[in-house]
């Protein structure tokens, strides 16, 4: 699960495995595979970073991509 914030300030936890799309128009809209949509205050990069962190924490991302790429995670040297 990832935590996001609705426009009214309430926190929401979404199942990251059900997220189909994340788009900025300019608000960030998360669409689930069920068709439900959520508008959140986080930008798309933050949402994607949270999804990648969650997938890595359950071992899914490491199995698919190998070691984490520091550049894609926004790390600085």
Secondary structure as the mmCIF struct_conf table of DSSP 4:
data_model
#
loop_
_struct_conf.conf_type_id
_struct_conf.id
_struct_conf.beg_label_comp_id
_struct_conf.beg_label_asym_id
_struct_conf.beg_label_seq_id
_struct_conf.end_label_comp_id
_struct_conf.end_label_asym_id
_struct_conf.end_label_seq_id
STRN STRN1 UNK A 2 UNK A 5
STRN STRN2 UNK A 6 UNK A 6
TURN_TY1_P TURN_TY1_P1 UNK A 7 UNK A 8
BEND BEND1 UNK A 9 UNK A 9
STRN STRN3 UNK A 11 UNK A 14
HELX_RH_3T_P HELX_RH_3T_P1 UNK A 16 UNK A 18
STRN STRN4 UNK A 19 UNK A 24
BEND BEND2 UNK A 25 UNK A 27
STRN STRN5 UNK A 28 UNK A 32
TURN_TY1_P TURN_TY1_P2 UNK A 33 UNK A 34
BEND BEND3 UNK A 35 UNK A 35
STRN STRN6 UNK A 37 UNK A 40
BEND BEND4 UNK A 41 UNK A 42
HELX_RH_AL_P HELX_RH_AL_P1 UNK A 44 UNK A 57
TURN_TY1_P TURN_TY1_P3 UNK A 58 UNK A 59
HELX_RH_AL_P HELX_RH_AL_P2 UNK A 60 UNK A 65
BEND BEND5 UNK A 67 UNK A 67
TURN_TY1_P TURN_TY1_P4 UNK A 70 UNK A 74
#
